[in-house]
Amino acid sequence: MKLVWQILAVVVISAIGGRALTGVRDNPWLAIPLGGIAVVLAVLVYRWVVGRAERRLVTELAGQGARGRSCADCSSVS
């Protein structure tokens, strides 16, 4: 059931963002920032839902460790 809530949350936000983008499809200057807002909102909602449903830190979207890792580090991971 956890997976259903996670997918449902992202689908709902994506549908709302899609409807908003459809409304401004003739104006690229408005569509670009609106699309960016929709993407950021979908990630934030996903992070919130995963944190609530699984009662854990959402390490997939954690800020720490997201940068600074080179391919040399990847070979040492088993």
CNS distance restraints for C-alpha pairs under 8 A (distance, minus, plus):
assign (resid   1 and name CA) (resid   5 and name CA) 6.50 0.50 0.50
assign (resid   2 and name CA) (resid   6 and name CA) 6.35 0.50 0.50
assign (resid   2 and name CA) (resid  50 and name CA) 7.94 0.50 0.50
assign (resid   2 and name CA) (resid  53 and name CA) 5.79 0.50 0.50
assign (resid   2 and name CA) (resid  54 and name CA) 7.20 0.50 0.50
assign (resid   3 and name CA) (resid   7 and name CA) 6.12 0.50 0.50
assign (resid   4 and name CA) (resid   8 and name CA) 5.87 0.50 0.50
assign (resid   5 and name CA) (resid   9 and name CA) 6.03 0.50 0.50
assign (resid   5 and name CA) (resid  49 and name CA) 7.30 0.50 0.50
assign (resid   5 and name CA) (resid  53 and name CA) 7.89 0.50 0.50
assign (resid   6 and name CA) (resid  10 and name CA) 6.52 0.50 0.50
assign (resid   6 and name CA) (resid  46 and name CA) 6.28 0.50 0.50
assign (resid   6 and name CA) (resid  49 and name CA) 5.97 0.50 0.50
assign (resid   6 and name CA) (resid  50 and name CA) 6.41 0.50 0.50
assign (resid   7 and name CA) (resid  11 and name CA) 6.08 0.50 0.50
assign (resid   8 and name CA) (resid  12 and name CA) 6.06 0.50 0.50
assign (resid   9 and name CA) (resid  13 and name CA) 6.32 0.50 0.50
assign (resid   9 and name CA) (resid  42 and name CA) 7.97 0.50 0.50
assign (resid   9 and name CA) (resid  45 and name CA) 6.83 0.50 0.50
assign (resid   9 and name CA) (resid  46 and name CA) 6.64 0.50 0.50
assign (resid   9 and name CA) (resid  49 and name CA) 7.36 0.50 0.50
assign (resid  10 and name CA) (resid  14 and name CA) 5.95 0.50 0.50
assign (resid  10 and name CA) (resid  42 and name CA) 5.69 0.50 0.50
assign (resid  10 and name CA) (resid  43 and name CA) 7.88 0.50 0.50
assign (resid  10 and name CA) (resid  45 and name CA) 7.07 0.50 0.50
assign (resid  10 and name CA) (resid  46 and name CA) 6.17 0.50 0.50
assign (resid  11 and name CA) (resid  15 and name CA) 5.99 0.50 0.50
assign (resid  12 and name CA) (resid  16 and name CA) 6.25 0.50 0.50
assign (resid  13 and name CA) (resid  17 and name CA) 6.09 0.50 0.50
assign (resid  13 and name CA) (resid  38 and name CA) 7.28 0.50 0.50
assign (resid  13 and name CA) (resid  41 and name CA) 7.30 0.50 0.50
assign (resid  13 and name CA) (resid  42 and name CA) 5.69 0.50 0.50
assign (resid  13 and name CA) (resid  45 and name CA) 7.92 0.50 0.50
assign (resid  14 and name CA) (resid  18 and name CA) 5.89 0.50 0.50
assign (resid  14 and name CA) (resid  38 and name CA) 7.02 0.50 0.50
assign (resid  14 and name CA) (resid  39 and name CA) 7.90 0.50 0.50
assign (resid  14 and name CA) (resid  42 and name CA) 6.72 0.50 0.50
assign (resid  15 and name CA) (resid  19 and name CA) 6.12 0.50 0.50
assign (resid  16 and name CA) (resid  20 and name CA) 6.26 0.50 0.50
assign (resid  17 and name CA) (resid  21 and name CA) 6.12 0.50 0.50
assign (resid  17 and name CA) (resid  34 and name CA) 7.78 0.50 0.50
assign (resid  17 and name CA) (resid  35 and name CA) 6.96 0.50 0.50
assign (resid  17 and name CA) (resid  38 and name CA) 5.12 0.50 0.50
assign (resid  18 and name CA) (resid  22 and name CA) 6.06 0.50 0.50
assign (resid  19 and name CA) (resid  23 and name CA) 6.39 0.50 0.50
assign (resid  20 and name CA) (resid  24 and name CA) 6.79 0.50 0.50
assign (resid  20 and name CA) (resid  34 and name CA) 7.64 0.50 0.50
assign (resid  21 and name CA) (resid  25 and name CA) 5.86 0.50 0.50
assign (resid  21 and name CA) (resid  31 and name CA) 5.88 0.50 0.50
assign (resid  21 and name CA) (resid  34 and name CA) 6.86 0.50 0.50
assign (resid  21 and name CA) (resid  35 and name CA) 6.73 0.50 0.50
assign (resid  24 and name CA) (resid  28 and name CA) 7.61 0.50 0.50
assign (resid  24 and name CA) (resid  30 and name CA) 6.68 0.50 0.50
assign (resid  24 and name CA) (resid  31 and name CA) 5.88 0.50 0.50
assign (resid  25 and name CA) (resid  31 and name CA) 6.36 0.50 0.50
assign (resid  27 and name CA) (resid  31 and name CA) 6.12 0.50 0.50
assign (resid  28 and name CA) (resid  32 and name CA) 5.97 0.50 0.50
assign (resid  29 and name CA) (resid  33 and name CA) 7.33 0.50 0.50
assign (resid  30 and name CA) (resid  34 and name CA) 6.20 0.50 0.50
assign (resid  31 and name CA) (resid  35 and name CA) 5.88 0.50 0.50
assign (resid  32 and name CA) (resid  36 and name CA) 6.31 0.50 0.50
assign (resid  33 and name CA) (resid  37 and name CA) 6.14 0.50 0.50
assign (resid  34 and name CA) (resid  38 and name CA) 6.21 0.50 0.50
assign (resid  35 and name CA) (resid  39 and name CA) 6.26 0.50 0.50
assign (resid  36 and name CA) (resid  40 and name CA) 6.22 0.50 0.50
assign (resid  37 and name CA) (resid  41 and name CA) 5.99 0.50 0.50
assign (resid  38 and name CA) (resid  42 and name CA) 6.12 0.50 0.50
assign (resid  39 and name CA) (resid  43 and name CA) 6.36 0.50 0.50
assign (resid  40 and name CA) (resid  44 and name CA) 6.18 0.50 0.50
assign (resid  41 and name CA) (resid  45 and name CA) 6.04 0.50 0.50
assign (resid  42 and name CA) (resid  46 and name CA) 6.04 0.50 0.50
assign (resid  43 and name CA) (resid  47 and name CA) 6.08 0.50 0.50
assign (resid  44 and name CA) (resid  48 and name CA) 6.18 0.50 0.50
assign (resid  45 and name CA) (resid  49 and name CA) 6.07 0.50 0.50
assign (resid  46 and name CA) (resid  50 and name CA) 6.06 0.50 0.50
assign (resid  47 and name CA) (resid  51 and name CA) 6.12 0.50 0.50
assign (resid  47 and name CA) (resid  58 and name CA) 6.42 0.50 0.50
assign (resid  47 and name CA) (resid  61 and name CA) 7.18 0.50 0.50
assign (resid  48 and name CA) (resid  52 and name CA) 6.21 0.50 0.50
assign (resid  49 and name CA) (resid  53 and name CA) 5.88 0.50 0.50
assign (resid  50 and name CA) (resid  54 and name CA) 5.71 0.50 0.50
assign (resid  50 and name CA) (resid  55 and name CA) 7.52 0.50 0.50
assign (resid  50 and name CA) (resid  56 and name CA) 7.83 0.50 0.50
assign (resid  50 and name CA) (resid  58 and name CA) 6.76 0.50 0.50
assign (resid  51 and name CA) (resid  55 and name CA) 5.21 0.50 0.50
assign (resid  51 and name CA) (resid  56 and name CA) 5.46 0.50 0.50
assign (resid  51 and name CA) (resid  57 and name CA) 6.03 0.50 0.50
assign (resid  51 and name CA) (resid  58 and name CA) 5.99 0.50 0.50
assign (resid  52 and name CA) (resid  56 and name CA) 7.64 0.50 0.50
assign (resid  58 and name CA) (resid  62 and name CA) 6.37 0.50 0.50
assign (resid  62 and name CA) (resid  66 and name CA) 6.90 0.50 0.50
assign (resid  65 and name CA) (resid  69 and name CA) 7.41 0.50 0.50
assign (resid  69 and name CA) (resid  73 and name CA) 6.33 0.50 0.50
assign (resid  69 and name CA) (resid  74 and name CA) 7.80 0.50 0.50
assign (resid  70 and name CA) (resid  74 and name CA) 6.86 0.50 0.50
assign (resid  71 and name CA) (resid  75 and name CA) 6.84 0.50 0.50
assign (resid  72 and name CA) (resid  76 and name CA) 7.35 0.50 0.50
assign (resid  73 and name CA) (resid  77 and name CA) 7.03 0.50 0.50
